[in-house]
């Protein structure tokens, strides 16, 4: 499997496992300030969706309506999860359909404030999107572990057999 289709599927797999763990929290714990960059687990999950929409919009040249990095897209967990799943599926479809030429293409974009302008390769923007997901999911995983939840193994090695890209031999 090509790199970005693999990463998009891995990203969706990890997100699904994370949302499964978050789903056991009561609303107060879900919304409590956890001392992470966006405060609560809810606001951090929301931020991840915001930034994915922002970067995918930049890759596709589509304004997805993102105006701030803490823009609230969904205030309840079920709606946020449904939107996350749809975004992950859309990302899989996007990268599945991209040619190598499209992945290597340069795109221009501006910051949200429109005060700085950039030109970068699509591959680098996609890599940044996946790295950003990992960064903030790691914060949430740490909070959940501190609250006593057993967290699943979500390293790439555990995903590769799921999609037939590796096999467990011992």
N, C-alpha and C positions, 0 to 999 in steps of 0.2 A: 504494500500500500504506500502511496506517496506520502510525504511528510505532513503536509497540512491537512489532508483528509484524516490521517491517523490522529493528529493532534486535536482536531475538532471533535472526533469521537471520544478521545480520552478526556477532553475537557467536559463533555456532556456526561460521561460516566462518573467522573469525580463530582461534578455538580449534583448529580442525582443522589449519590451516596451522602454528600454533605446535607442536602435538603432532607433526606430521610432522618438523619440524626437531629437536625434542628427541629423537625416536626414533633419531637417528643417534649420539647420545652413548653412550659406554660407561657402565656402571653407576656406576663411581667418579666420573666427571665429573658425572653426573646427580645424585648424592647429595653431592657436595663442597660445602662452605660457599663460597658465591659472594659473600658480603658483602652480600646483599640482606636485606630485613626478616625473612623467615622462613628465612634461611640458604641452603638448597639450592634448586635448581630443583624437585626432587621435593616438598619441603615447601611451596614456594610454590604449585605446581599443586594440591596437596592442600588448602591453605588456600582457594584460589579455589573449589573444589568445596564445602568446608565452608560458606563464606559464602553461596554461591548457595543451598544447601539451607536455611540459616538464614533468608535473606530471602524465599525462595519460601514457606517454611513460615509466615512472618509474614503474607505476602499472602493465603495460603489458609486461615490459621487452623489449621495442622497442625503438631504437634510432630514434627519430623523427626529427633529424637535428637541434636541438636548441643548439646554441653555446654562446648566451649571452641573458641577460634578456631584452635588448632593441633591439634585432635583428628585423629588419624590414621585416615583412612577406608580407604585402600588402601595397602599397602606396596610393591606392584609396579606398574611402569609400565603394563603391559597392562591390568590391572584398573582402574587409575586412569583410563586413557584410555576404556575402555568405560563407566565410570561417568560420565565427563565428557560423552561423546556422548549417553548416555541422559538426563542432566540437561538438556543443551541442547535435545534433542528435546522433553522435557517442558515446558520453558519456552516453546518455540515453540507447542506445543499450548495451554498455559495462556493466553498472550496472544492467540492467534488466537480463542479462545473468549470473551474478555472484551468486554463491552459498554462503551460510554463511561461509563455510570453506575458500573460496577464499577471502572473505571480511576480515576474521580474519587472513589470511596468512601474514607471514613476507616477506618483499622484501628488497633487498639490492640495494643501489644506491649511486652515488657520486655527489658532487657538479659539476657545469658546468666546473670549473677549475680543477676538478679531484683531488683536494687537501684534501678533507675530504670525508669520507665514512660513510654511515649510514645503519642501519637496522631498519625498522619500519613496523607496521601493515598497510595493505591496507586501512582499515577503517580510520585510522588517516590521511593518505595521502589524501584520498577523502575529509575528513572533512576540511583539510587545503586548498584544492583546492576551495571548496565552500566559505570558510571564506575569502580567498584571493580575490575572485570575489566581494564579498560584500564590502570589504575594498575599492577597487579602484572604483567600481561603485558608492559608496557613494561620492567619490571625484568629479566624473563627475556630479552626480545629483546636488551637491552643486553649481558647476560652472554654470550649466544650470539654476538653480533657481536664482542665482545672475544675470544672463542675462535676467531674466524676464519670463522664460518659466514656465508654470504650469506643475508640475510633477505629475505623477500618483501615487496612493497608491500601493506600491509593497511589503508590509509586507506579510508574509506567510499567515496570516488570510484571506487576500483577494484572495489568490491563492487556498486555500483548497476547497472552493466551486466549483471552475473551474474543479477540478479533482474528485469531489464527495466525498471528505474526510471531509467535513463540510457543514453545510447549514446556511444561513443567516436567523435568526428567527425574527428580528425586524429591 
